[in-house]
Amino acid sequence: MSFDGPWPYIYIAIAGWLATDFWRWSGVIAGNRIDEKSEVLNWVRAVATALVAAVIAKLIVYPTGVLEASPLWLRLGSVAVGATAFFTVGRKPAVGIGVSIATLAVGLSMLGF
């Protein structure tokens, strides 16, 4: 059997679509029936927020690539400065992210990266 051409990629795309699309539509259907102030939805929001926080924490504490060589104190300091800017300016995510990135860039530049 030959795996030449686009057929393996087409198979992967269809299998991936079938595996995830069912759950997406199930979520849409179930989500329309849940009251916005219900405990179930509060739990879902809490779990989603915790998962995002865990991924971000992993990226900060155990980075890969170029950031792996940067010191932990600089990465944590950049997050702290960005969080301070986020809360000071009125909870604007773009400001917090921009200030964090700028702080990290300046710190890396000062360290000679």
DSSP file (Angstrom, degrees, kcal/mol; ACC not computed):
  #  RESIDUE AA STRUCTURE BP1 BP2  ACC     N-H-->O    O-->H-N    N-H-->O    O-->H-N    TCO  KAPPA ALPHA  PHI   PSI    X-CA   Y-CA   Z-CA
    1    1 A M              0   0    0      0, 0.0     2,-0.4     0, 0.0     0, 0.0   0.000 360.0 360.0 360.0 134.0    0.0    0.0    0.0
    2    2 A S        -     0   0    0      1,-0.1     0, 0.0     2,-0.1     0, 0.0  -0.781 360.0-164.6-103.3 140.1    1.4    3.4   -1.0
    3    3 A F        +     0   0    0     -2,-0.4     2,-0.2     4,-0.1    -1,-0.1  -0.147  45.2 134.2-111.1  36.3    1.1    6.6    1.0
    4    4 A D    >   +     0   0    0      3,-0.1     3,-0.5     4,-0.1    -2,-0.1  -0.498  50.8  16.9 -84.2 154.5    2.0    8.9   -1.8
    5    5 A G  T 3  S-     0   0    0      1,-0.2     4,-0.3    -2,-0.2     0, 0.0  -0.331 110.4 -46.5  84.8-165.6    0.2   12.1   -2.6
    6    6 A P  T 3> S+     0   0    0      0, 0.0     4,-2.3     0, 0.0     3,-0.4   0.509 103.4  98.5 -85.3  -4.4   -2.3   14.0   -0.4
    7    7 A W  H <> S+     0   0    0     -3,-0.5     4,-2.5     1,-0.2     5,-0.2   0.856  80.3  51.1 -60.9 -40.2   -4.4   11.0    0.7
    8    8 A P  H  > S+     0   0    0      0, 0.0     4,-2.3     0, 0.0    -1,-0.2   0.906 113.2  47.2 -61.8 -37.1   -2.8   10.5    4.2
    9    9 A Y  H  > S+     0   0    0     -3,-0.4     4,-2.3    -4,-0.3    -2,-0.2   0.876 111.1  50.5 -71.0 -37.0   -3.3   14.2    4.9
   10   10 A I  H  X S+     0   0    0     -4,-2.3     4,-2.5     2,-0.2     5,-0.2   0.917 110.8  49.9 -65.1 -42.5   -6.9   14.1    3.7
   11   11 A Y  H  X S+     0   0    0     -4,-2.5     4,-2.8    -5,-0.2     5,-0.3   0.929 111.1  48.6 -61.3 -45.9   -7.6   11.1    5.9
   12   12 A I  H  X S+     0   0    0     -4,-2.3     4,-2.5     1,-0.2     5,-0.2   0.907 111.7  50.0 -61.4 -42.3   -6.0   12.9    9.0
   13   13 A A  H  X S+     0   0    0     -4,-2.3     4,-2.2     2,-0.2    -1,-0.2   0.921 113.9  44.2 -63.8 -44.2   -8.1   16.0    8.3
   14   14 A I  H  X S+     0   0    0     -4,-2.5     4,-2.7     2,-0.2     5,-0.2   0.928 114.9  48.1 -67.7 -44.3  -11.3   14.1    8.0
   15   15 A A  H  X S+     0   0    0     -4,-2.8     4,-2.1     1,-0.2    -2,-0.2   0.903 113.4  48.3 -63.5 -40.6  -10.6   11.9   11.1
   16   16 A G  H  X S+     0   0    0     -4,-2.5     4,-1.6    -5,-0.3     5,-0.3   0.896 112.2  49.0 -65.4 -39.9   -9.6   15.0   13.1
   17   17 A W  H  X S+     0   0    0     -4,-2.2     4,-2.9    -5,-0.2     5,-0.3   0.931 112.5  47.1 -65.3 -45.7  -12.7   16.8   12.0
   18   18 A L  H  X S+     0   0    0     -4,-2.7     4,-0.9     1,-0.2    -2,-0.2   0.876 111.4  52.0 -64.4 -37.4  -15.0   13.9   12.9
   19   19 A A  H  < S+     0   0    0     -4,-2.1     4,-0.4    -5,-0.2    -1,-0.2   0.840 122.5  27.7 -70.2 -32.6  -13.4   13.3   16.3
   20   20 A T  H  X S+     0   0    0     -4,-1.6     4,-1.9    -5,-0.2    -2,-0.2   0.772 108.2  67.1-101.5 -29.0  -13.8   16.9   17.4
   21   21 A D  H  X S+     0   0    0     -4,-2.9     4,-2.5    -5,-0.3     5,-0.3   0.867  96.2  57.1 -65.6 -36.4  -16.8   18.3   15.6
   22   22 A F  H  X S+     0   0    0     -4,-0.9     4,-2.2    -5,-0.3    -1,-0.2   0.927 109.6  45.6 -57.0 -45.4  -19.2   16.0   17.4
   23   23 A W  H  > S+     0   0    0     -4,-0.4     4,-2.1     2,-0.2    -1,-0.2   0.846 110.4  53.8 -71.1 -33.3  -18.1   17.4   20.8
   24   24 A R  H  X S+     0   0    0     -4,-1.9     4,-2.0     2,-0.2    -1,-0.2   0.944 112.2  43.4 -63.7 -47.4  -18.2   21.0   19.5
   25   25 A W  H  X S+     0   0    0     -4,-2.5     4,-2.6     1,-0.2     5,-0.2   0.870 111.7  54.4 -67.9 -35.9  -21.8   20.6   18.4
   26   26 A S  H  X S+     0   0    0     -4,-2.2     4,-2.7    -5,-0.3     5,-0.2   0.903 108.8  49.5 -62.4 -39.7  -22.7   18.8   21.6
   27   27 A G  H  X S+     0   0    0     -4,-2.1     4,-2.6     2,-0.2    -2,-0.2   0.887 110.4  49.9 -65.2 -39.9  -21.3   21.7   23.5
   28   28 A V  H  X S+     0   0    0     -4,-2.0     4,-1.6     2,-0.2    -2,-0.2   0.937 113.9  44.7 -64.3 -46.5  -23.3   24.2   21.5
   29   29 A I  H  X S+     0   0    0     -4,-2.6     4,-0.6     1,-0.2    -2,-0.2   0.929 118.0  42.9 -65.2 -45.7  -26.5   22.3   22.0
   30   30 A A  H >< S+     0   0    0     -4,-2.7     3,-0.9     1,-0.2     4,-0.5   0.877 111.1  56.6 -67.8 -37.0  -25.9   21.7   25.7
   31   31 A G  H >< S+     0   0    0     -4,-2.6     3,-0.7     1,-0.3    -1,-0.2   0.820 100.6  57.3 -65.9 -31.1  -24.7   25.3   26.2
   32   32 A N  H 3< S+     0   0    0     -4,-1.6    -1,-0.3     1,-0.2    -2,-0.2   0.724 107.3  49.3 -71.1 -19.7  -27.9   26.7   24.8
   33   33 A R  T << S+     0   0    0     -3,-0.9     2,-0.4    -4,-0.6    -1,-0.2   0.472  91.8  93.0 -98.0  -3.1  -29.9   24.9   27.4
   34   34 A I  S <  S-     0   0    0     -3,-0.7     2,-0.2    -4,-0.5    -4,-0.0  -0.776  79.1-119.8 -96.4 133.8  -27.9   25.9   30.4
   35   35 A D    >   -     0   0    0     -2,-0.4     3,-1.8     1,-0.1     6,-0.3  -0.478  20.0-128.4 -67.9 137.9  -28.9   29.0   32.4
   36   36 A E  T 3  S+     0   0    0      1,-0.3    -1,-0.1    -2,-0.2    -2,-0.0   0.721 107.9  45.7 -63.2 -21.4  -26.1   31.6   32.5
   37   37 A K  T 3  S+     0   0    0      4,-0.1    -1,-0.3     5,-0.0    -2,-0.1   0.210  87.6 122.4-105.9  14.4  -26.2   31.9   36.3
   38   38 A S  S <> S-     0   0    0     -3,-1.8     4,-1.7     1,-0.1     5,-0.1  -0.330  71.0-121.5 -77.6 159.7  -26.3   28.1   37.0
   39   39 A E  H  > S+     0   0    0      1,-0.2     4,-2.3     2,-0.2     5,-0.2   0.817 111.1  60.4 -68.1 -31.0  -23.8   26.3   39.1
   40   40 A V  H  > S+     0   0    0      2,-0.2     4,-2.3     1,-0.2    -1,-0.2   0.935 106.8  44.6 -62.5 -45.7  -22.9   24.0   36.2
   41   41 A L  H  > S+     0   0    0     -6,-0.3     4,-2.5     2,-0.2    -1,-0.2   0.869 110.9  54.0 -68.9 -35.6  -21.8   27.0   34.0
   42   42 A N  H  X S+     0   0    0     -4,-1.7     4,-2.2     2,-0.2    -1,-0.2   0.907 109.8  48.7 -61.8 -40.1  -19.9   28.5   37.0
   43   43 A W  H  X S+     0   0    0     -4,-2.3     4,-2.5     2,-0.2    -2,-0.2   0.915 110.3  50.4 -65.5 -42.8  -18.0   25.2   37.3
   44   44 A V  H  X S+     0   0    0     -4,-2.3     4,-2.5     1,-0.2    -2,-0.2   0.916 111.4  48.6 -61.7 -43.5  -17.3   25.1   33.6
   45   45 A R  H  X S+     0   0    0     -4,-2.5     4,-2.6     1,-0.2    -1,-0.2   0.906 111.2  50.4 -62.6 -41.2  -15.9   28.6   33.7
   46   46 A A  H  X S+     0   0    0     -4,-2.2     4,-2.4     2,-0.2    -2,-0.2   0.913 112.1  46.5 -64.7 -42.5  -13.8   27.8   36.7
   47   47 A V  H  X S+     0   0    0     -4,-2.5     4,-2.3     2,-0.2    -2,-0.2   0.915 113.2  49.2 -65.9 -42.7  -12.3   24.7   35.1
   48   48 A A  H  X S+     0   0    0     -4,-2.5     4,-2.1     2,-0.2    -2,-0.2   0.916 112.4  47.9 -63.1 -42.8  -11.6   26.6   31.8
   49   49 A T  H  X S+     0   0    0     -4,-2.6     4,-2.5     1,-0.2    -1,-0.2   0.904 111.3  50.9 -64.5 -41.2   -9.9   29.4   33.7
   50   50 A A  H  X S+     0   0    0     -4,-2.4     4,-2.3     2,-0.2    -2,-0.2   0.889 109.4  50.8 -64.3 -38.9   -7.8   26.9   35.7
   51   51 A L  H  X S+     0   0    0     -4,-2.3     4,-2.1     2,-0.2    -1,-0.2   0.916 111.5  47.0 -65.6 -42.6   -6.7   25.2   32.5
   52   52 A V  H  X S+     0   0    0     -4,-2.1     4,-2.4     1,-0.2    -2,-0.2   0.922 112.7  50.1 -64.2 -43.3   -5.7   28.4   30.9
   53   53 A A  H  X S+     0   0    0     -4,-2.5     4,-2.6     1,-0.2    -2,-0.2   0.888 109.9  51.0 -62.6 -38.8   -3.8   29.5   34.0
   54   54 A A  H  X S+     0   0    0     -4,-2.3     4,-2.3     2,-0.2    -1,-0.2   0.901 110.2  48.5 -66.4 -40.6   -2.0   26.2   34.2
   55   55 A V  H  X S+     0   0    0     -4,-2.1     4,-2.2     2,-0.2    -2,-0.2   0.919 113.2  47.5 -65.6 -42.6   -0.9   26.4   30.6
   56   56 A I  H  X S+     0   0    0     -4,-2.4     4,-1.8     2,-0.2    -2,-0.2   0.923 111.8  50.2 -64.2 -43.7    0.4   29.9   31.1
   57   57 A A  H  X S+     0   0    0     -4,-2.6     4,-3.0     1,-0.2     5,-0.4   0.903 109.9  50.8 -61.7 -40.9    2.2   29.0   34.3
   58   58 A K  H  X S+     0   0    0     -4,-2.3     4,-2.4     1,-0.2    -1,-0.2   0.903 109.5  50.6 -63.1 -40.6    3.8   26.0   32.6
   59   59 A L  H  < S+     0   0    0     -4,-2.2    -1,-0.2     1,-0.2    -2,-0.2   0.832 115.3  43.3 -66.3 -31.3    5.0   28.3   29.8
   60   60 A I  H  < S+     0   0    0     -4,-1.8    -2,-0.2    -5,-0.1    -1,-0.2   0.925 123.0  33.9 -79.3 -46.7    6.5   30.8   32.3
   61   61 A V  H  < S+     0   0    0     -4,-3.0    -3,-0.2     1,-0.2    -2,-0.2   0.872 132.9  26.4 -80.6 -38.0    8.1   28.3   34.6
   62   62 A Y  S  < S+     0   0    0     -4,-2.4    -1,-0.2    -5,-0.4    -2,-0.1  -0.567  82.8 171.3-124.6  67.9    9.2   25.6   32.1
   63   63 A P        -     0   0    0      0, 0.0     2,-0.3     0, 0.0    -3,-0.1  -0.255  18.6-146.2 -75.1 165.1    9.6   27.4   28.8
   64   64 A T    >   +     0   0    0     -5,-0.1     3,-0.8     4,-0.0     2,-0.1  -0.799  58.0  15.8-121.1 168.5   11.0   25.9   25.6
   65   65 A G  G >  S-     0   0    0     -2,-0.3     3,-1.0     1,-0.2     4,-0.4  -0.433 125.1 -10.1  74.4-141.7   13.1   27.3   22.9
   66   66 A V  G >  S+     0   0    0      1,-0.3     3,-1.4     2,-0.2     4,-0.4   0.859 131.3  60.1 -64.8 -38.1   14.8   30.7   23.3
   67   67 A L  G X  S+     0   0    0     -3,-0.8     3,-1.0     1,-0.3    -1,-0.3   0.699  86.9  76.8 -66.7 -17.0   13.0   31.6   26.5
   68   68 A E  G <  S+     0   0    0     -3,-1.0    -1,-0.3     1,-0.3    -2,-0.2   0.825  93.9  50.9 -61.3 -30.6   14.5   28.5   28.2
   69   69 A A  G <  S+     0   0    0     -3,-1.4    -1,-0.3    -4,-0.4    -2,-0.2   0.633  91.7  95.4 -82.1 -14.7   17.8   30.3   28.4
   70   70 A S  S <  S-     0   0    0     -3,-1.0     2,-0.1    -4,-0.4    38,-0.0  -0.477  86.7 -99.8 -78.2 149.4   16.3   33.4   30.1
   71   71 A P     >  -     0   0    0      0, 0.0     4,-1.6     0, 0.0     3,-0.5  -0.369  20.6-129.2 -70.7 146.9   16.3   33.6   33.9
   72   72 A L  H  > S+     0   0    0      1,-0.2     4,-2.8     2,-0.2     5,-0.3   0.871 106.8  59.9 -61.6 -38.6   13.2   32.7   35.8
   73   73 A W  H  > S+     0   0    0      1,-0.2     4,-2.3     2,-0.2    -1,-0.2   0.855 104.6  50.3 -61.7 -33.3   13.3   35.9   37.8
   74   74 A L  H  > S+     0   0    0     -3,-0.5     4,-2.4     2,-0.2    -1,-0.2   0.914 111.3  47.3 -70.6 -42.5   13.0   37.9   34.5
   75   75 A R  H  X S+     0   0    0     -4,-1.6     4,-1.8     2,-0.2    -2,-0.2   0.934 116.1  44.0 -64.2 -45.3   10.0   35.9   33.3
   76   76 A L  H  X S+     0   0    0     -4,-2.8     4,-2.3     1,-0.2    -2,-0.2   0.890 113.2  52.1 -66.4 -39.1    8.2   36.2   36.6
   77   77 A G  H  X S+     0   0    0     -4,-2.3     4,-2.6    -5,-0.3     5,-0.2   0.887 107.1  52.9 -63.9 -39.1    9.1   39.9   36.9
   78   78 A S  H  X S+     0   0    0     -4,-2.4     4,-2.4     1,-0.2    -1,-0.2   0.900 109.8  48.4 -63.0 -40.5    7.7   40.5   33.4
   79   79 A V  H  X S+     0   0    0     -4,-1.8     4,-2.7     2,-0.2    -2,-0.2   0.913 111.6  50.0 -65.1 -42.2    4.4   38.9   34.4
   80   80 A A  H  X S+     0   0    0     -4,-2.3     4,-2.2     2,-0.2    -2,-0.2   0.918 112.5  46.2 -63.9 -43.7    4.2   40.9   37.7
   81   81 A V  H  X S+     0   0    0     -4,-2.6     4,-2.3     2,-0.2    -1,-0.2   0.910 114.2  48.8 -65.3 -41.8    4.9   44.2   35.8
   82   82 A G  H  X S+     0   0    0     -4,-2.4     4,-2.5    -5,-0.2    -2,-0.2   0.894 110.8  49.9 -64.6 -40.4    2.3   43.3   33.2
   83   83 A A  H  X S+     0   0    0     -4,-2.7     4,-2.3     2,-0.2     5,-0.2   0.896 110.1  51.1 -65.6 -39.8   -0.3   42.3   35.8
   84   84 A T  H  X S+     0   0    0     -4,-2.2     4,-2.2     1,-0.2    -2,-0.2   0.923 111.9  46.6 -62.0 -44.0    0.3   45.6   37.6
   85   85 A A  H  X S+     0   0    0     -4,-2.3     4,-2.4     2,-0.2    -2,-0.2   0.902 109.8  55.3 -64.1 -40.3   -0.2   47.5   34.4
   86   86 A F  H  X>S+     0   0    0     -4,-2.5     5,-2.3     1,-0.2     6,-0.7   0.929 114.5  37.9 -58.1 -48.3   -3.4   45.4   33.6
   87   87 A F  H  <5S+     0   0    0     -4,-2.3    -1,-0.2     3,-0.2    -2,-0.2   0.815 115.9  53.3 -76.3 -29.9   -5.0   46.3   36.9
   88   88 A T  H  <5S+     0   0    0     -4,-2.2    -2,-0.2    -5,-0.2    -1,-0.2   0.895 109.1  47.0 -70.7 -40.7   -3.8   49.9   36.9
   89   89 A V  H  <5S-     0   0    0     -4,-2.4    -1,-0.2    -5,-0.2    -2,-0.2   0.565 129.8 -85.2 -83.0  -9.2   -5.1   50.8   33.5
   90   90 A G  T  <5S-     0   0    0     -4,-0.6    -3,-0.2    -3,-0.2    -2,-0.1   0.783  73.2 -61.7 109.2  37.9   -8.5   49.4   34.0
   91   91 A R  S   <S+     0   0    0     -5,-2.3    -4,-0.2     1,-0.2    -5,-0.1   0.921  76.9 160.3  57.8  51.6   -8.3   45.7   33.2
   92   92 A K    >>  -     0   0    0     -6,-0.7     4,-1.8    -7,-0.2     3,-0.6  -0.913  29.4-156.9-103.8 110.9   -7.3   46.0   29.5
   93   93 A P  H 3> S+     0   0    0      0, 0.0     4,-2.7     0, 0.0     5,-0.3   0.861  90.5  57.9 -57.8 -38.6   -5.7   42.7   28.4
   94   94 A A  H 3> S+     0   0    0      1,-0.2     4,-2.5     2,-0.2     5,-0.2   0.884 106.8  49.0 -60.7 -37.6   -3.8   44.3   25.5
   95   95 A V  H <> S+     0   0    0     -3,-0.6     4,-2.8     2,-0.2     5,-0.3   0.943 112.4  47.1 -67.0 -47.2   -2.1   46.7   28.0
   96   96 A G  H  X S+     0   0    0     -4,-1.8     4,-2.0     2,-0.2    -2,-0.2   0.914 116.3  43.7 -60.8 -44.5   -1.1   43.8   30.3
   97   97 A I  H  X S+     0   0    0     -4,-2.7     4,-2.5     2,-0.2     5,-0.2   0.925 115.1  49.0 -67.7 -44.6    0.2   41.6   27.5
   98   98 A G  H  X S+     0   0    0     -4,-2.5     4,-2.6    -5,-0.3    -2,-0.2   0.913 112.4  47.0 -62.1 -44.0    2.0   44.5   25.8
   99   99 A V  H  X S+     0   0    0     -4,-2.8     4,-2.7     2,-0.2    -1,-0.2   0.900 112.0  51.2 -66.6 -39.7    3.7   45.7   29.0
  100  100 A S  H  X S+     0   0    0     -4,-2.0     4,-2.4    -5,-0.3    -2,-0.2   0.935 112.9  45.0 -61.3 -46.3    4.7   42.1   29.9
  101  101 A I  H  X S+     0   0    0     -4,-2.5     4,-2.7     2,-0.2    -2,-0.2   0.915 114.0  49.2 -65.1 -42.6    6.3   41.5   26.4
  102  102 A A  H  X S+     0   0    0     -4,-2.6     4,-2.7    -5,-0.2     5,-0.2   0.916 111.4  49.4 -63.4 -42.5    8.0   44.9   26.5
  103  103 A T  H  X S+     0   0    0     -4,-2.7     4,-2.5     1,-0.2    -2,-0.2   0.920 112.8  47.3 -62.1 -44.0    9.4   44.3   30.0
  104  104 A L  H  X S+     0   0    0     -4,-2.4     4,-2.7    -5,-0.2     5,-0.2   0.912 112.6  49.5 -63.9 -42.4   10.7   40.8   28.9
  105  105 A A  H  X S+     0   0    0     -4,-2.7     4,-2.3     2,-0.2    -2,-0.2   0.920 112.6  46.3 -64.0 -44.4   12.2   42.3   25.7
  106  106 A V  H  X S+     0   0    0     -4,-2.7     4,-2.5     2,-0.2    -2,-0.2   0.924 113.9  49.4 -64.1 -43.5   14.0   45.1   27.6
  107  107 A G  H  X S+     0   0    0     -4,-2.5     4,-1.6    -5,-0.2    -2,-0.2   0.917 111.9  47.3 -62.1 -44.0   15.2   42.6   30.2
  108  108 A L  H  X>S+     0   0    0     -4,-2.7     5,-2.9     1,-0.2     4,-0.5   0.884 111.9  51.4 -64.8 -37.7   16.5   40.2   27.7
  109  109 A S  H ><5S+     0   0    0     -4,-2.3     3,-0.9    -5,-0.2    -2,-0.2   0.910 109.1  50.0 -64.6 -41.9   18.2   43.1   25.8
  110  110 A M  H 3<5S+     0   0    0     -4,-2.5    -1,-0.2     1,-0.2    -2,-0.2   0.816 109.8  51.5 -67.2 -29.3   19.9   44.3   29.0
  111  111 A L  H 3<5S-     0   0    0     -4,-1.6    -1,-0.2    -5,-0.2    -2,-0.2   0.530 120.9-108.4 -84.8  -5.4   21.2   40.8   29.7
  112  112 A G  T <<5       0   0    0     -3,-0.9    -3,-0.2    -4,-0.5    -2,-0.1   0.727 360.0 360.0  89.3  22.9   22.6   40.5   26.2
  113  113 A F      <       0   0    0     -5,-2.9    -4,-0.2    -6,-0.1    -5,-0.1   0.460 360.0 360.0 -82.6 360.0   20.2   38.0   24.6
